[in-house]
């Protein structure tokens, strides 16, 4: 794939040599790389090389004629395969893309996902997610003003300072992206992500916003992940689907501990 994604680096990543491990952040559906600002400005994390990508059709990355999960995974692999070592941090859809790409990225030495219930094959959205009417908006192209507010209300709390920025990023995302992901789901393009994690031989951290109204926590708890970090799901209080913006202090502490343990 000859798609060049927009990348945001922290100062250390710009100045260090290429033999350092890179922590790659993958945002969710209709967000962008700026959603990681609380991580990039965190003093605790400044000794790590960090890079955030804008997915195609998001932020400053190019729009595509059409979108599919398979295509997005290939673009992600192309963007990351040349790092000597890397850690993937994925939120929501970004977490699913990270899991899907994992078998193609032997340079990945750690994975952290949150807001991401690994799916099975055949696709089991009804099991992995809670019954919430806002789920359908994740796969809808054109959204009116009311739907945009509803979409973001499922992503973060109404009191979150990131709310207005999320609405803006949603409005700027190519509507065809959401439609393309919906078509990919209907066409069975998602891999058995549960099996991928079961077979993975690298540290895998799973976090979950304690008040997440979209992801089924009971489902996540039952997953068998042999290399699950600290052998448990880490719940982040005071957050819904986006703990990295709703409770960044605790999220960053957990992220730091995970990176230190690798």
N, C-alpha and C positions, 0 to 999 in steps of 0.2 A: 504494500500500500504506500502510495506517495503522498500521504496526508501528513502535514506538519502541524502538530498541535501547539497551541500557545502554552508556554510554561512560565511559572513564577518560581523564583529561587530565593532562599534566604541568603544573607551576605556570606555565610560560611560556604554554602554550596557554590557560589560564584568564585570564591578565592581558593578553595582547596583543590588538590589534584584529583585526578579521576580514579585513584585507587581507593577512595573512601566509599563506605556504604552510603547509598542515597535512600532517604525515606520519601517515598512517592505517595502523595495524597490524591485520592480520587473522589470527587464530589458526587452528589446524587443527581437524580433526574431534575432538570430545569434549575439547577443551582449553577455555580461557577467556582473558579479557583479562589476567589476572594472570600469564600465561606470559611477558609482556613486561617483568616487573619489572626484569630486568637491563639493559634498554634505558632504562627510565624513570628509573632512579637513576644512570645513567652520566653522569659530569661532561662527558665529551666531547660528548654529545648535547644538553646542556641549552639550547643556543641555538636549538634547533628546536622549533616547536610540534608536539607529539605527541599523538595520540589513539588509543586502542585500543578496539575494539568487542567486545562479546559477541555472537556469532551467536545467532539464535533457538534456544531450547532449551538454551542454554549459559549458565553464569554467572548473572548477574542479569537477563538478557533474558527476555522472555516466551516461554512454550511455545506452539506452534501446534497446530492440530488435525491437520495433516499437513504434510509438508515435501517440497519439490522443488527441484531446482537452479535452474530458471527463476524460481521464487518467491524464492529466496535472493538471486539476482542483482538482481532488481527491488528488494528491500528494501535491498540494499547501495547501489544507485544512488540510491534515495530518501534514504539517510542521508548521501550524499557529494556530491550534485550541486550543492549550493549553496555549497560552498567556492570562492572565487575561483581558487585553485590548490591542488593536492594531489599528494602522492606516495603510492603504494600499496606497502606492504610485506606480502607474504603468505607464510605458512608452510603447506606441504602443501595441504590443501583450501582454505585461505585464499588460497593462490597461484592455484589454479584459479579461484576466485570472482573474484579480481582480474582475471585474464585475460579471463574471460567478460564482466565488466562494462566492460572497457576501451573498447570501441567506443561505449558509452553515456555515457562520462565524458570529454568534451572538455576538462575542467578538469584532467585528470591530466597532469602534466608529467614523471613518472618512475615506473618500476615495478621493484621488487626482489622476486624470488621465490626460494624455496629449499625443498627437499623436495618440489618440484613439477615433475614431468615433463609439459610441455604435451602434451595428447593430440590425436589426429587424429579425423576423422570419415570412416568409421565408427570407433567407439571402439576403441582399440588398447591396452587395459590390459596385455595379454600382452607387448607390446613396450616400453611405457613403464616398466613395473615389473618387478622381478625375481621369480622364482618363489619366493615365500615364503608359507607356510601362514597367516601372520598377516594377509595382505591381506584374507582373507574376513571377518575380525573387524571391519574398517572399515565393513562394511555390515550387520552383525548387530545386532539390537535388544537383547534381553536378554542380558547377559553374566554368567556365573558368576564366582566369585572367581578361579579359575584362568585363565579367559579374559581377565579384566581385567589380571592380571599379564602375561600373554602379549602383550596389546595394547600395553601401555606399554613392554614390552621391545623392541618394534619401533620405538617412538617415540624412546626415549633409552636410554643405556647403563645397566646395572644399578647402576653406581656414581654416577650423577648425583644431586646433592642435590635435583633437581626431581622425582625419581621418585615420592615419596609424594604430592606435590601433583598430579601428573598422574593418579595413580590416583584421588585424591579428585575431581578435575574430571570424569574419565571416569564415575565413579559418579553424579555429580550431573547429567550430561547426559541430556536426554530420549532414551530408547532409540529412539523413533520417528524421531529425526533420522537416525540411521545407516541405518535401514531405508529412509527416504525417498530418501537419496542413492543407495542401491543400486537402487531402483526407477527413479530418474532415469537411472542408467547403463544399465540394461536397456532403457529406453524411448528411448534415443538422444538425450537432452536436452543432452548436452555438445556444445559447438560445436567446430569445428576450431580448437583453440587455437594450433596451429602456424601456421596461416594468419593468425590474428589478430596474432601476434607478427611474422610476416614482413611484414605490411602496416603495422605500428605505426611512427609517426614520433616517437618519444620514447626517451630513454635507458632501456635494459632491463638490469638486473643479474641474473645467475643465479649462485646459490651452491649448493654441494653438500657435505654432510658426507662426509668422506673414507671413513668406515666405514658409510655408509648401506646397510642391508641390504634396503631396500624399493625404492628408485629405481634405475633402470638408468642408470648414468653414461655408458655408451657411447652410449646413445640420445640423451641430452642433448647430448653432444659433437657429434653429427651434425646438430643442428638449424641451420637457416639463419635467423639473426636479424640483419637488417641493422644495427640500432642497438644491438647487444650491447655493453654497457659494457666497455671495454678489450679488446674482441674476444676474450674468453675466458670460460670457466666458472671461477669462483673456488672452489677446494677448501679446506675448513676442516678441518684436522687435529684429531685428538682428539675427533671428534664423529660421531654416527650421523645420525639423521633430524632432530635438533633442535639445530643448532649455536648457536642463540641462547641456549640454556640450558646446553649442554655446553662450549662454548668462547666465552663471551660477550665476552671481551676482544678476540679477533681479529675476531669477528663485528661488534662495535661499531666497530672501526677501519675495516672495509670499508664498513659502513653510513655512517659519517661521511664517508669519502672520496667515496662515491657521491653523497650529499646535497650535498657541497661542489661537486661537478662539474656538478650540474644548473644 
